[in-house]
């Protein structure tokens, strides 16, 4: 099956699942078991979403949230990926940082929000740092696990073919660890969304999808809350599908050229 055919089949399966879930929700919303103000129908949610898209507020809220997610996630990748690789390659670095990571990772990122508010105040800085905290640990641990999982036979084979330290790192270690690194990035992205929505509810200013959900709750606007959740779900679904498409086992073994040796 071609890549296009596999992608189309996967899309159809996802569409069927989402349609079934929507039908179940709609039947519950129309059953009368819940008040309409608490469980609005899908047309009501769609109307609220469309109104916020047309006046531009939903796009602005989504752009603020995406900015915070991407900024914090970028910091997490810039710090967590090199640190995880160093932990996997240098025992002294592993022995120093692994206990620290093991202690900090179980602490929920939202538990730090009041502390960060005291240190950095309300607004973007606190929210971005909460995202950074939440996303760093999946990157560190997956990069560390990936480097440690590289087959020692590949290392010895590459060394026998004349690979130096730099070639060994870029052509054997990084490709061998890349499935773990990609998985870590996907986990970090998902944790970033969990962190940013919670942080925006508490620490952000008047913009962001988390703030919209919290503000709508105060006025019992369940349709706006669900519309914001739908936007978050659609963005997350798009990134998740893109991550699945690019996550393939990557294996780049050393290659021996009879004339030039290792390349």
N, C-alpha and C positions, 0 to 999 in steps of 0.2 A: 504493500500500500504506500502511495506517495505521501510526502509530508503534508501536502494540501488536503488530501483525502483524510488523513489521520486527524488533522486539525478540525476539519469540518465535522467529522464524526464526534470528536470530543466536544465541539460546540453544541451539537444537537443533544448530546447526553446532558450537558449542563443546562440547556434550555428546558428540557423535559423536567429535570429536577426542580428548577426554579418555578416553572409553571405549576407543578403539583403543589409546591410549598405555598405559592400565591393563592391557589384555589382553596387549600385548607384554611389559610388565614381569612380569605374572603367569606367562606362559609361560616366561620366562627364569628366574624364581625357582624354578619347579617342574621345570626341566630337570635339576637336579642339577649343573650346571656350577659353581655357586658353593655354598659351604657355607650352610646355612640360617641360621646365626648372622650371616653377612655380608650375605645378601640374603633377608630374610624375605618370606613371602608377604603379599599384601594383607590377608587375614583376620587374620594376626598383627599387622600394622601397625594395622589397625582396632581390634583388641582392646586394644593398648597405648594408642591414642588415646582409646578409650572409658573405659578405666580412669583415665586422667589427667583426663579431663573430669568423671568422676563424683566423684573426690576433690577436684576444684577446683584442682589444681596447674597444669594446662594453661591454664585461664582466667587464673590469677594470673600465670603466665609471660607469656602473650600481652598482658595488660593492662600489665605493666611495659614490654614492648617497644613497644607502641603509644604509651604515654606518652612514651617517649624519642623515637620517630619524630615524633610530632605536635609535641612541644616544639621539637625541633631544626628540623623543617620550618617551623614557625611563625616561628621566628627568621629562617630563611633567606628566607622570603617578606617578612617585615617589613624586612629589610635589602636583599635582592637585587632585589626588584621596584622600589622607588624608585630604587635606584642604577642599575639598567639603564635606567629611563626617563630619568633625568638624563643618563646617558651618551649616549642617543639624541638628547636635545634640546640639550645644552650641550657644544660641542666641547672646552672646557677640561677638563670633567669626564671626557670620553671619553679625551682625550690623557693624562690623569693615571692613570686606573684601568685602561685596557685593557692596557697592558704588564704591570701587576701581575696582572690576571686571567689573562693569557696564560701567565705564568710559574707561577702557583700551580695552575691547573686541571689540568695533566697529572700533578701529584703525587698518587698514590693517597691517599685519605683514611686507609686503614689504615696507611700509612707514618708518619702523625702520631701513631698511638696510643702508641708508647713515649715520644715527646716529651711528649704531653699527660699521660701518667701521671706523668712527672717533675714537670710543672708543677702539675697539679691533683689528682693521686692517683687511686686507684681509685674506681669508682662512677658515679653518674648524671651528674655534671658532665662528666667526660671523654667519656662515651658521647654525651651530648647535643651537646657541642661537635664531636665527630667527625661526627655527623649534620648539624649546621649547616654545617660545612665542605663536606661532600659535596653538600648540596642547594643551596648558595648560587649556585654557578657556573652551573648550568642556568637558574636564574631570572634572573641578571644578563644572560647572553648572549642568551637568548630575548627578554627585555623590550627589550634594546638593539636586537636585530635587528628586532623588531616595530615599534618606533617609527621606525626608519630606513626601513622598508619602506612606510610610509604614503604613498599616492599624493600627490605634490605638487599635482596637479590638485584633489583634494578640499580641500586646505588653501586654495588660491586661491579655489575656489568658495565655501567657507564664509566666507572673508574678504570676498568680494564681496557676500555676503548679509548682512553686518553682524555676523559672529561676532567677539566679543572673545577675548582670550587664554584666559580660563577656559572659555568655551563651546567654543572650538576644541580645547582639551585633552580635555574630558570627552565631547564629542559627535563628534569626528572622530578624534583621535589614539588614545585608549584603545580605542574600538570597532574601529578599524582594526588595532591591534596585538594585540587580544585572542586571536586564534587562536594567535599565537606565545606569548603569556603562558600560555595554557592548556596548550600543549605543554610549555613550560618547567616548569610545575607538575607535570605527569605525569612528566617526566624526573627532576625533583627528588625526587618521591615514590619512584620506583624506586631511585634512587641512595641515598636515605635507608635503605631496607631493606638494601641491600648493606652500607652502612656500619654500621648498628646491629648486625647479626648478627655481623660481624667484631669490632666493638668490644666487644660483650658477651662474646665468647669470651675476650677478653684483659683488658678493663678493668672489667667489671661485677662486681657482687656475685653472690649466689647466686640471682638471679631474672632471667628473660629467656629468650626462645627460643634465642638464640645460646648462652647459658650451658648450657641443657639439651642442645643438640647437642654441645657440647664435653665436658660431663660424661658424657653417654651414650657418647661415643667411648672414654673412659677405661675403661669397664666393658664394652665391646663390646655395648652395647644398640642394635643397628642398628634395631630396631623403634621405639624411642623417638626415635631420630634422624630416621627417616623420618616418623614421626607429627608431629614438630615442623616438619619441612620442609613437610608437607602443610598444616599450619595457616598457615604463612607464605604458601604458594602460594594458599590460599583467600582470605586477607585481601587479598593483592596482586591476585588476579583480580577480587575484588569492587570494589576501588577503580578498577582499570583499566577495567572495564566501565562503571562510573559516569562515569569521565572521558570515555570514548568517546561516551556518550550525550549529554553536555553540550558536547562539542567540535563546534561548528558554526561555519561561517564567519559572523562577525558583522560586518555592515556597516551603519553608521548614518550616512548621509550628511546634510549640512545640509539643512534644509527651509525653503523660502521661503514665508512666509505673506503673501498680497497685502496684508493689512491691517496686520500687525505686523512684517513683515520676517523676519529670521532667528529661528528658534526651535529 
